[in-house]
């Protein structure tokens, strides 16, 4: 540990809570049920493993049925089952990062409350402290101990976005919060249910914070009921199979994930993979970006995460806590490396170390504002997903599970009163219909939702209109909204609404990353990013006249208006009156691989089915489509040759400046060539181990070098490089953010694409460690 972190105290006060080396001594007096039947047979194990999965999904259904919230109806939650000492056994297939903080919260409870007020059968604890376990205050975390034969056998937990917990903005996203005291109320963990009885004093205190206490009371009971139902199901399973048998199965689930993750890591060469993103707007009106970085160091069967290269935390809702960072890391591991483990991520967590610097944007210290920064958790998840995709791309088996990131998450929030004077205020969650990222062997799913929330769905418009006083005008998939690549990202969605029976209706926006100013989803291994999101407000429109004439517009261009507003990534309330229209756009997933390697027939099919425009087919994919929608073979061959010729005229990447420094030569190993990237192999060249182009054989650099220094690099303005792009100059001042592309100097195959400030050196995204340097 370096000197800058030697005095850090991870106690959940100024810095996040992380159990110290003496944590187990602090819980020694708790009577833990740890008996396990080591003779567990494989059939019983599989039955119990899938029963645990079913308990988690039923837990989610219980929460949805009890709550009346549109947020819970969209499955904006997650739940998990933990061991008696708070190790995750199995997560649920909902929003992955939401309940990753459960081990921290439960360990905090055990360490601090085991003696007084005690942990007893029938208790339920809750809290929303982001420095203990929640990702932000609106995602309230509940945890309940499960007792068998009078001993603490397991824990069940859920975390879900409650409708409104106060703060200066309805719904819990205060864009103007300069610190945590402007956020919704922050509650350290406490016992809300004591020996099966809901504590009325704490419930009254809790509901007093909300603009909608009746709905919040249902949310509270829904999450309590979920914990109680899941706990009862575990007890019933112990009655059926015997507690030692169930405990043995739980331990085997954990060990299976640990073993699988370690084995997969050993298949990957040692090294460091890094990525960088920018976050827009510390506060509304701020026109600057802020840098965040993730570095993944892999050695043997372990990885270490550090956050060096990130900017210091700022005043305003921009940063995330350590718990949220850890949640983004483990979520990316679950979906990219362990899909066969049914989200049993606890075992994998034991192979991940963190060497993070507090006070940076991705490990903020108290009292930073964090509630409206929640979308930047998705940004960090996408960062980690990109690093993992690059790590495993060289392994023929592991690369089958690669998914390019989906877009960062921009959300419109509406609030006001309906025609009965009742308050409403929450996010419209249609953005869950984002396009999916491309895979290594197939296109992303169109409007298929994020990979980090497998069961999330797009609610029917009628259901949404029951909760909010507006009506939809359209929902439609968007041409050119997926990232281009050898495999295309899934396309995204545009949807629009207008007030209906509303006394007042305000719309806000909040977002993560550069999802409004720059791009949506990062491409992978030569794939291009998807375009950014957009929220457009048109006021003083002709909509009511169109209705009177029997016309319903089908796009925002069909609506004439006296005033047009483009909302920023963080915006304050914009009032909508009768006939005013708001349209939100969410883009698709990132592309995978060089777009010029996509089969021309696939591009033509995309044009015919309105996923890709003819202009983008030609300009991005180099495919010329005739009036009948068929490929013009000769013109396509000429177009693609022209694009490759223009790439070949780019300057060497070293001209951008060094990031990562030079490396010493690595001696030849005598091993056969090994792919380490979609288009790069490691092989011997004379007496040296080198990295070479897999397509044409051109030697790029030494094995431990920064390959980007030896590729050709070209930069383009985002508005010129991406279809449907917004102009960053409309959002940012004095920051020249560009799309920078890198290709092989021999055959011009595209190997990497990054969105960076023009003045910054190439991001050293892969640096392999010399063999034997573990």
Residue pairs with C-beta under 8 A, 6 or more apart in sequence:
1 355
4 357
5 355
5 356
5 357
5 358
8 15
8 358
9 15
10 16
10 17
10 18
10 20
10 322
11 17
12 108
12 129
12 131
12 132
12 188
13 131
13 366
14 365
14 366
15 131
15 322
15 358
15 365
15 366
16 104
16 130
16 131
16 132
16 321
16 322
16 323
16 358
16 363
17 104
17 107
17 108
17 131
17 132
17 133
17 323
18 104
18 322
19 104
19 107
19 111
23 107
23 111
24 85
26 110
26 111
26 114
27 85
27 110
27 111
27 114
29 114
29 115
30 110
30 114
30 119
30 152
31 150
31 151
31 152
32 84
32 85
32 151
32 152
33 84
33 147
33 148
33 149
33 151
33 152
33 153
33 243
33 247
34 84
34 247
35 243
35 244
35 247
36 244
36 247
36 248
36 251
37 242
37 244
37 245
37 247
37 248
38 248
40 245
40 248
40 249
40 252
44 241
44 245
44 249
45 248
45 249
45 252
48 237
48 241
48 245
48 246
48 249
48 250
49 249
49 252
49 253
49 342
50 342
51 237
52 81
52 89
52 90
52 249
52 250
52 253
53 90
53 342
55 81
55 230
55 233
55 234
55 237
56 79
56 80
56 81
56 90
56 91
56 92
56 93
56 230
57 92
57 93
58 229
58 230
58 233
59 79
59 92
59 156
59 158
59 226
59 227
59 229
59 230
60 75
60 77
60 78
60 79
60 92
60 94
60 158
60 226
60 455
62 222
62 225
62 226
62 229
62 230
63 72
63 77
63 79
63 158
63 160
63 222
63 223
63 225
63 226
64 72
64 73
64 75
64 222
65 222
66 218
66 221
66 222
66 225
66 226
67 73
67 218
67 219
67 221
67 222
67 223
68 215
68 218
69 162
69 163
69 215
69 218
69 219
69 222
69 426
70 426
70 429
70 459
70 463
70 464
70 467
70 468
71 160
71 161
71 162
71 163
71 426
71 427
71 429
72 160
72 161
72 219
72 222
73 459
73 463
74 429
74 432
74 456
74 457
74 459
75 94
75 95
75 453
75 455
75 456
75 457
76 94
76 95
76 98
76 160
76 161
76 429
76 456
77 94
77 95
77 98
77 99
77 139
77 158
77 159
77 160
77 161
77 223
78 91
78 92
78 94
78 95
78 96
78 97
78 98
78 99
78 158
78 159
78 160
79 91
79 92
79 94
79 99
79 156
79 157
79 158
79 159
79 226
79 230
80 88
80 89
80 90
80 91
80 92
80 99
80 102
80 156
80 157
80 158
81 88
81 89
81 90
81 154
81 155
81 156
81 230
81 234
81 250
82 88
82 89
82 102
82 103
82 106
82 154
82 155
82 156
82 157
82 346
83 89
83 154
83 155
83 250
83 251
83 254
83 346
84 152
84 153
84 154
84 155
85 110
86 102
86 103
86 106
86 107
86 110
86 155
87 103
87 254
87 346
87 349
87 350
88 100
88 102
88 103
88 254
88 344
88 345
88 346
88 349
89 154
89 250
89 253
89 254
89 344
89 346
90 253
90 342
90 343
90 344
90 346
91 99
91 100
91 334
91 343
91 344
91 345
92 99
92 343
93 343
93 454
93 455
94 453
94 454
94 455
94 456
95 452
95 453
95 456
96 327
96 330
96 331
96 334
96 335
96 343
96 381
96 452
96 453
97 135
97 324
97 327
97 328
97 330
97 331
97 377
97 381
97 452
98 135
98 139
98 159
98 160
98 161
98 327
99 141
99 157
99 158
99 159
100 323
100 326
100 327
100 330
100 331
100 345
101 132
101 133
101 134
101 135
101 141
101 159
101 323
101 324
101 326
101 327
102 133
102 141
102 143
102 155
102 157
102 159
103 133
103 346
103 349
104 132
104 133
104 323
105 125
105 127
105 132
105 133
105 134
105 141
105 143
105 157
105 189
106 133
106 143
106 155
106 157
108 132
108 133
108 189
109 119
109 125
109 143
109 189
110 119
112 189
113 119
113 125
113 189
113 191
117 191
117 194
119 145
119 152
120 145
120 147
120 194
120 195
121 145
121 147
121 150
121 195
122 193
122 194
122 195
122 196
122 197
123 144
123 145
123 191
123 193
123 194
123 195
124 142
124 143
124 144
124 191
124 192
124 193
124 224
124 227
124 228
125 142
125 143
125 144
125 189
125 190
125 191
125 192
126 140
126 141
126 142
126 143
126 187
126 189
126 190
126 192
126 223
127 133
127 134
127 140
127 141
127 187
127 188
127 189
127 190
128 134
128 136
128 137
128 138
128 139
128 140
128 141
128 165
128 184
128 185
128 186
128 187
129 186
129 187
129 188
129 189
130 136
130 137
130 186
130 320
130 321
130 323
130 324
130 370
131 321
131 322
131 323
131 366
132 188
132 189
132 323
133 141
133 159
133 189
133 323
134 140
134 141
134 159
134 323
135 159
135 320
135 321
135 323
135 324
135 327
135 374
135 377
136 172
136 183
136 324
136 370
136 371
136 372
136 373
136 374
137 165
137 167
137 172
137 183
137 184
137 185
137 186
137 370
137 371
138 161
138 162
138 165
138 171
138 172
138 173
138 184
138 371
138 374
139 159
139 160
139 161
139 162
139 374
140 159
140 160
140 162
140 165
140 219
140 223
141 157
141 158
141 159
142 157
142 158
142 159
142 192
142 223
142 224
142 226
142 227
143 155
143 156
143 157
143 189
143 227
144 155
144 156
144 157
144 193
144 227
144 228
144 230
144 231
145 152
145 154
145 155
145 231
146 152
146 153
146 154
146 155
146 156
146 231
146 234
146 235
147 153
147 235
148 235
148 238
148 243
149 243
153 234
153 238
153 243
153 247
154 234
154 250
156 227
156 230
156 231
156 234
157 227
158 223
158 226
158 227
160 219
160 222
160 223
161 172
162 172
162 216
162 219
162 220
163 171
163 210
163 212
163 215
163 216
163 219
163 426
164 170
164 171
164 172
164 184
164 210
164 211
164 212
164 215
164 216
164 425
164 426
165 172
165 184
165 185
165 209
165 210
165 216
166 172
166 184
166 185
166 209
166 210
166 211
167 174
167 177
167 182
167 183
167 184
167 185
167 371
168 174
168 176
168 177
168 182
169 175
169 176
169 372
169 413
169 415
169 508
170 211
170 413
170 415
170 423
170 425
170 426
171 413
171 415
171 425
171 426
171 427
172 183
172 184
172 371
172 372
173 317
173 371
173 372
173 374
173 411
173 413
173 427
173 508
173 510
174 182
174 183
174 184
174 317
174 369
174 371
174 372
175 283
175 284
175 317
175 372
175 508
175 510
175 570
175 571
175 572
176 182
176 283
176 284
176 572
177 183
177 316
177 317
177 369
177 371
177 372
178 283
178 315
178 316
178 369
179 315
179 367
179 368
179 369
180 186
180 366
180 367
180 368
180 369
180 370
181 367
182 369
183 317
183 369
183 370
183 371
183 372
184 209
184 371
185 209
187 206
190 202
191 199
191 202
192 198
192 199
192 202
192 203
192 206
192 220
192 224
193 199
193 224
198 224
203 217
203 220
206 216
206 220
207 213
207 216
207 217
207 220
210 216
211 423
211 425
212 423
212 424
212 425
234 246
237 246
238 246
241 249
253 341
253 344
253 347
254 344
254 346
254 347
255 347
256 341
256 344
256 347
257 338
257 341
257 344
257 345
257 346
257 347
257 348
258 347
258 348
258 350
258 351
259 347
260 338
260 340
260 341
260 347
260 348
261 301
261 333
261 337
261 338
261 347
261 348
261 351
262 301
262 302
262 351
263 301
264 337
264 338
264 392
264 398
265 298
265 300
265 301
265 302
265 303
265 351
266 300
266 301
267 395
267 397
267 398
268 298
268 391
268 392
268 394
268 395
268 398
269 394
269 674
269 676
269 682
269 768
269 769
270 298
270 299
270 300
270 768
270 769
270 771
270 773
270 774
271 297
271 298
271 766
271 767
271 768
271 769
272 295
272 296
272 297
272 298
272 766
272 767
272 769
273 295
273 296
273 298
273 387
273 388
273 390
273 391
273 765
273 766
273 767
274 293
274 294
274 295
274 296
274 309
274 387
274 763
274 764
274 765
274 767
275 293
275 294
275 383
275 386
275 387
275 522
275 763
275 765
276 291
276 292
276 293
276 309
276 383
276 754
276 756
276 763
277 291
277 292
277 293
277 379
277 380
277 382
277 383
277 513
277 514
277 522
278 289
278 290
278 291
278 292
278 513
278 514
278 518
278 737
278 755
278 757
279 289
279 290
279 291
279 292
279 318
279 361
279 376
279 379
279 512
279 513
279 514
280 289
280 511
280 513
280 514
280 515
280 516
280 517
280 518
280 568
280 569
280 570
280 731
280 732
281 287
281 288
281 316
281 318
281 568
281 569
281 570
281 731
282 288
282 290
282 314
282 315
282 316
282 317
282 318
283 315
283 316
283 317
283 570
284 568
284 570
284 571
284 572
286 316
286 570
287 731
287 732
287 733
288 732
288 733
288 735
289 514
289 517
289 732
289 735
289 737
289 757
290 311
290 314
290 318
290 361
291 309
291 310
291 311
291 361
292 307
292 310
292 311
292 360
292 361
292 362
292 376
292 379
292 380
292 383
293 307
293 308
293 309
293 310
293 383
294 305
294 307
294 329
294 362
294 380
294 383
294 384
294 387
295 305
295 306
295 307
295 308
295 309
296 303
296 304
296 305
296 384
296 387
296 388
296 391
297 303
297 304
297 305
297 306
298 391
299 769
299 774
300 774
301 351
302 351
302 352
302 353
303 351
303 352
303 353
304 352
304 353
304 354
304 355
305 325
305 329
305 352
305 353
305 354
305 355
305 356
306 354
306 355
306 356
306 357
307 325
307 356
307 357
307 360
307 362
307 363
308 357
310 357
310 360
310 361
310 362
311 360
311 361
312 359
312 360
312 361
313 319
313 359
313 360
313 361
313 364
313 365
313 368
314 361
315 369
316 369
317 369
317 370
317 371
317 372
317 373
317 570
318 361
318 369
318 373
318 376
319 360
319 361
319 362
319 363
319 364
319 368
319 370
319 373
319 376
320 328
320 361
320 362
320 363
320 364
320 370
320 373
320 374
320 376
320 377
320 380
321 363
321 364
321 370
322 354
322 356
322 358
322 363
324 370
324 374
324 377
324 380
325 354
325 356
325 362
325 363
325 380
326 354
327 377
327 381
328 377
328 378
328 380
328 381
328 383
328 384
329 352
329 380
329 384
330 345
330 348
330 349
330 352
331 381
331 384
331 452
332 381
332 384
332 385
332 387
332 388
332 452
333 345
333 348
333 352
333 384
333 388
334 341
334 343
334 345
334 348
335 385
335 403
335 451
335 452
336 385
336 388
336 389
336 392
336 401
336 402
336 403
337 348
337 388
337 392
337 398
337 401
338 344
338 345
338 348
339 401
341 347
341 348
356 362
356 363
357 363
358 364
358 365
359 365
361 376
362 380
364 370
372 510
372 570
373 512
374 512
375 408
375 409
375 410
375 411
375 510
375 511
375 512
375 513
375 515
376 512
376 513
377 512
378 408
378 409
378 450
378 452
378 512
378 513
379 408
379 512
379 513
381 405
381 452
382 405
382 406
382 408
382 513
382 521
382 522
385 403
385 404
385 405
385 437
385 451
386 404
386 405
386 522
386 524
387 765
388 402
389 402
389 403
389 404
389 524
389 525
390 524
390 525
390 677
390 765
390 766
392 398
392 399
392 401
392 402
393 399
393 402
393 440
393 525
393 675
393 676
393 677
393 678
394 674
394 675
394 676
394 677
394 680
395 675
396 675
399 440
400 440
400 441
402 439
402 440
402 524
402 592
403 436
403 437
403 438
403 439
403 444
403 451
404 437
404 438
404 439
404 444
404 483
404 485
404 489
404 521
404 522
404 523
404 524
404 527
404 589
404 590
404 591
404 592
405 437
405 521
405 522
405 524
405 589
405 590
406 434
406 435
406 436
406 437
406 444
406 450
406 451
406 452
406 489
406 521
406 588
406 589
406 590
407 434
407 435
407 492
407 515
407 520
407 521
407 530
407 533
407 586
407 587
407 588
407 589
408 511
408 512
408 513
408 514
408 515
408 520
408 521
408 533
409 431
409 434
409 450
409 511
409 512
409 515
410 431
410 509
410 510
410 511
410 512
410 515
410 516
410 533
410 535
410 569
410 584
410 586
411 427
411 428
411 429
411 431
411 509
411 510
411 511
412 427
412 428
412 507
412 508
412 509
412 535
412 567
412 582
412 584
413 425
413 426
413 427
413 428
413 507
413 508
413 509
413 510
414 424
414 425
414 426
414 428
414 468
414 470
414 505
414 506
414 507
414 508
415 423
415 424
415 425
415 426
415 505
415 506
415 508
415 573
416 423
416 424
416 425
416 469
416 502
416 503
416 504
416 505
416 506
417 423
417 424
417 502
417 503
417 504
418 424
418 469
418 501
418 502
418 503
419 469
419 501
419 502
419 503
421 503
424 467
424 468
424 469
426 467
428 464
428 468
428 497
428 584
429 459
430 458
430 459
430 464
430 475
430 493
430 495
430 584
430 586
431 493
431 533
431 584
431 586
432 449
432 450
432 453
432 456
432 457
432 458
433 447
433 448
433 449
433 458
433 492
433 493
433 586
434 447
434 449
434 450
434 492
434 493
434 520
434 586
434 587
434 588
434 589
435 444
435 445
435 446
435 447
435 448
435 481
435 482
435 489
435 490
435 491
435 492
435 493
435 521
435 530
435 587
435 588
435 589
436 444
436 445
436 446
436 448
436 449
436 450
436 451
436 489
436 490
436 588
436 589
437 444
437 451
437 483
437 489
437 490
437 521
437 524
437 589
437 590
437 592
438 444
438 482
438 483
438 485
438 487
438 488
438 489
438 490
438 524
438 527
438 589
438 590
438 591
438 592
438 593
439 487
439 592
440 487
440 592
440 593
440 678
441 487
442 487
443 482
443 487
443 488
443 489
443 490
444 482
444 487
444 488
444 489
444 490
444 588
444 589
444 590
445 490
446 477
446 482
446 490
446 491
446 588
446 611
447 458
447 477
447 490
447 491
447 492
447 493
448 490
449 456
449 457
449 458
450 456
461 472
461 475
464 472
465 471
465 472
465 500
469 499
469 500
469 501
469 502
469 505
470 497
470 498
470 499
470 500
470 502
470 505
471 497
471 498
471 500
472 495
472 496
472 497
473 496
473 497
473 498
473 543
473 552
473 553
473 581
474 494
474 495
474 496
474 552
474 553
474 554
474 555
475 493
475 494
475 495
476 493
476 494
476 495
476 554
476 555
477 491
477 492
477 493
477 494
477 610
477 611
478 491
478 492
478 493
478 494
478 585
478 587
478 588
478 724
479 491
479 610
479 611
479 612
479 613
480 491
480 531
480 611
480 612
480 613
480 616
480 723
480 724
481 491
481 492
481 520
481 530
481 531
481 585
481 587
481 588
481 724
482 488
482 489
482 490
482 491
482 492
482 530
482 587
482 588
482 589
482 591
482 611
483 489
483 520
483 521
483 522
483 523
483 527
483 528
483 529
483 530
483 588
483 589
483 590
483 591
484 523
484 527
484 528
484 591
484 595
484 598
484 612
484 616
484 620
484 621
485 523
485 524
485 526
485 527
485 528
485 590
485 591
485 592
485 593
485 594
485 595
485 598
486 526
486 527
486 591
486 592
486 593
486 594
486 595
486 597
486 598
487 527
487 591
487 592
487 593
487 598
488 591
488 598
488 602
488 606
488 611
488 612
489 521
489 523
489 527
489 530
489 588
489 589
489 590
489 591
489 592
490 588
490 589
491 588
491 611
492 520
492 530
492 585
492 586
492 587
492 588
493 585
493 586
494 555
494 556
494 583
494 584
494 585
495 583
495 584
496 556
496 581
496 582
496 583
496 584
497 581
497 582
498 543
498 576
498 579
498 580
498 581
498 582
499 505
499 576
499 577
499 578
499 580
502 576
504 575
505 575
505 576
506 573
506 574
506 575
506 576
507 535
507 537
507 567
507 573
507 574
507 576
507 582
508 567
508 571
508 572
508 573
508 574
509 516
509 535
509 567
509 568
509 569
509 570
509 571
510 569
510 570
510 571
511 533
511 569
511 570
514 532
514 569
514 728
514 737
514 755
515 532
515 533
515 569
515 587
516 532
516 533
516 534
516 535
516 567
516 568
516 569
516 726
516 731
517 532
517 569
517 726
517 728
517 730
517 731
517 732
517 737
518 532
518 718
518 726
518 728
518 737
518 755
519 529
519 530
519 531
519 532
519 587
519 718
519 722
519 725
519 739
519 755
520 529
520 530
520 531
520 532
520 533
520 586
520 587
520 588
521 529
521 530
521 587
521 588
521 589
521 590
522 529
522 590
522 755
523 529
523 530
523 590
523 591
523 592
523 753
524 590
524 591
524 592
524 593
525 592
525 593
525 677
525 678
525 679
525 751
525 752
526 592
526 593
526 594
526 595
526 678
526 679
526 749
526 750
526 751
526 752
526 753
527 590
527 591
527 592
527 593
527 594
527 595
527 753
528 590
528 591
528 595
528 620
528 721
528 722
528 739
528 753
529 590
529 591
529 722
529 739
529 753
529 755
530 587
530 588
530 589
530 590
530 591
530 722
531 587
531 722
531 723
531 724
531 725
531 726
532 587
532 724
532 725
532 726
533 584
533 585
533 586
533 587
534 566
534 583
534 584
534 585
534 726
535 566
535 567
535 582
535 583
535 584
535 585
536 556
536 564
536 565
536 566
536 567
536 582
536 583
537 564
537 565
537 566
537 567
537 574
537 576
537 580
537 581
537 582
538 556
538 559
538 561
538 563
538 564
538 565
538 580
538 581
538 582
538 583
539 561
539 562
539 563
539 564
539 565
539 576
539 577
539 580
540 561
540 562
540 563
540 579
540 580
541 559
541 560
541 561
541 562
541 579
541 580
541 581
542 559
542 560
542 561
542 579
543 553
543 559
543 579
543 580
543 581
544 578
544 579
546 552
546 553
546 559
553 559
556 581
556 583
559 581
561 581
565 574
566 726
566 730
567 574
568 731
569 731
576 582
587 724
592 678
593 678
593 679
593 750
594 679
594 749
594 750
594 751
595 620
595 621
595 622
595 750
596 621
596 622
596 640
596 643
596 644
596 749
596 750
597 749
598 621
598 623
600 621
600 623
600 631
600 633
600 636
601 631
603 612
603 617
603 621
603 623
603 625
603 631
604 617
604 623
604 625
604 629
604 630
604 631
606 612
606 617
607 613
607 614
607 617
607 625
607 629
608 629
612 621
613 723
614 625
615 723
616 723
617 623
617 624
617 625
618 624
618 625
618 639
620 723
622 636
622 639
622 640
622 642
622 643
623 631
623 636
623 639
623 640
624 631
624 632
624 635
624 636
624 639
625 631
625 632
626 632
644 747
644 748
645 748
646 714
647 712
647 714
647 741
647 743
647 748
647 750
648 712
648 743
648 745
648 748
650 712
650 713
650 714
650 741
650 743
651 712
651 713
651 714
652 709
652 710
652 711
652 712
652 713
652 745
653 708
653 709
653 710
653 711
653 712
653 713
653 742
653 762
654 709
654 710
655 713
656 713
656 740
656 761
656 762
657 761
657 762
658 706
658 709
658 761
659 706
659 760
659 761
659 762
659 763
659 764
660 706
660 764
660 767
661 706
662 705
663 702
663 704
663 705
663 706
663 767
664 702
664 704
664 770
665 688
665 702
666 688
666 689
666 702
666 703
666 704
666 770
666 771
667 687
667 688
667 689
668 684
668 685
668 686
668 687
668 688
668 689
669 684
669 689
669 771
670 684
671 684
672 683
673 681
673 682
673 683
674 681
674 682
674 683
675 681
675 682
675 694
676 682
676 691
676 766
676 768
677 694
677 707
677 751
677 766
678 694
678 751
679 693
679 694
679 695
679 744
679 749
679 751
680 691
680 692
680 693
680 694
680 700
680 707
680 751
681 691
681 692
681 693
681 694
682 689
682 690
682 691
682 692
682 703
682 768
683 689
683 690
683 692
684 690
685 692
685 699
688 702
688 703
689 702
689 703
689 771
690 699
690 700
690 701
690 702
690 703
691 699
691 700
691 701
691 702
691 703
691 705
691 707
691 768
692 698
692 699
692 700
693 700
693 744
693 746
693 747
693 749
695 744
695 747
695 749
696 744
696 746
696 747
696 749
697 746
698 744
698 745
698 746
698 747
700 707
700 710
700 711
700 744
700 745
701 707
701 709
701 710
703 768
703 770
704 767
704 768
704 769
704 770
705 767
706 762
706 764
706 767
707 751
707 766
708 742
708 752
708 762
708 763
708 764
708 765
709 762
710 745
711 742
711 743
711 744
711 745
711 751
711 752
712 742
712 743
712 744
712 745
712 748
713 740
713 741
713 742
713 762
714 740
714 741
714 743
715 738
715 739
715 740
715 741
715 758
716 738
716 739
716 741
717 738
717 739
718 725
718 726
718 727
718 728
718 737
718 738
718 739
718 755
719 725
719 726
719 727
719 728
721 739
722 739
728 735
728 737
735 757
736 757
736 758
736 759
737 755
737 756
737 757
737 758
738 755
738 756
738 757
738 758
739 753
739 754
739 755
740 753
740 754
740 755
740 756
740 762
741 750
741 752
741 753
742 750
742 751
742 752
742 753
742 762
743 749
743 750
743 751
744 751
752 765
754 762
754 763
754 765
756 763
